Amino acid sequence: MIFVLTGAGISRESGLETFRDKDGLWSKVRIEDVATPAAFKKNPKLVHEFYNKRRRELTDGHIKPNKAHKALARLEAALDLTQPEDSVRQGPGLFLVTQNVDNLHELGGSKRVCHTHGSLTSAKCEACGASFEWLRDLGLDDVCPRCQAPGRLRPDVVWFHEVPYHLGLIEEELYSCDLFVSIGTSGVVYPAASYINVAKRRGVPTVEINLEPTVSSSYFDKGFYGPATEAVPAWVESILPLIGT
Ligand code: APR
């Protein structure tokens, strides 16, 4: 099973900003002002506006999945074909975990996407804990569709100082994968940044695909550097023949 971790770099050529590149999101707005529970408590209106702007980008139809997203969807489909009916590993041939809160992997055709930092297209109720698809602006006037609590909805994204989603599942897949691939992430936010260490300790082959080398590059067995829309399809094409498709 191939474990693929993606970050903001895979969506950059679709027109979404990354976080830490020189013109990235965190060069324009402070994390402390928009991406922590304390920020939301202090100024929920500002935080809602920050995520509403990013959600509108996704829903206004201009942002499309790119060749990198589509290549991973092709890989998922090809690996699923190779899963024999009675395979011991009932799990998928590809486990895709993304730090991104955009929906471009899904729009690119991926069927199973593990959003460990949540999703811009989902909202969560702080009163009852329910989360649900949310595609329009979110604000203090909105009422929870499940418990009707007014003004208790928040973006269903994981902020700094919060625990990322699906850590148990991610750990299970990390400890059973046969290949670890990191795509378009600077590898500085934990726990995702530690996954390469686990893969390395387990002795599985590791591949980094990124615009340029990162702080973790020396840990990887192989690196493919260049724009994701070129490097990811090239890598997928290079391994398809190996998985007997
Ligand atoms: N193709 C491939 N890689 C690219 C491209 C591109 N066109 N453009 C940029 N990159 C690379 C950059 O070189 C960088 O290594 O993508 C990476 C983006 O790094 P970050 O901006 O730090 O984004 P990411 O690693 O996803 O951040 C992780 O931090 O702020 C939190 O929750 C947020 O999920 C995010 C997490």
Boltz pocket constraint, residues with backbone or C-beta under 6 A from the ligand:
constraints:
  - pocket:
      binder: B
      contacts: [[A, 6], [A, 7], [A, 8], [A, 9], [A, 10], [A, 12], [A, 13], [A, 18], [A, 19], [A, 20], [A, 21], [A, 24], [A, 99], [A, 100], [A, 117], [A, 158], [A, 183], [A, 184], [A, 185], [A, 186], [A, 187], [A, 188], [A, 189], [A, 209], [A, 210], [A, 211], [A, 212], [A, 213], [A, 214], [A, 226], [A, 227], [A, 228], [A, 229]]
      max_distance: 6.0
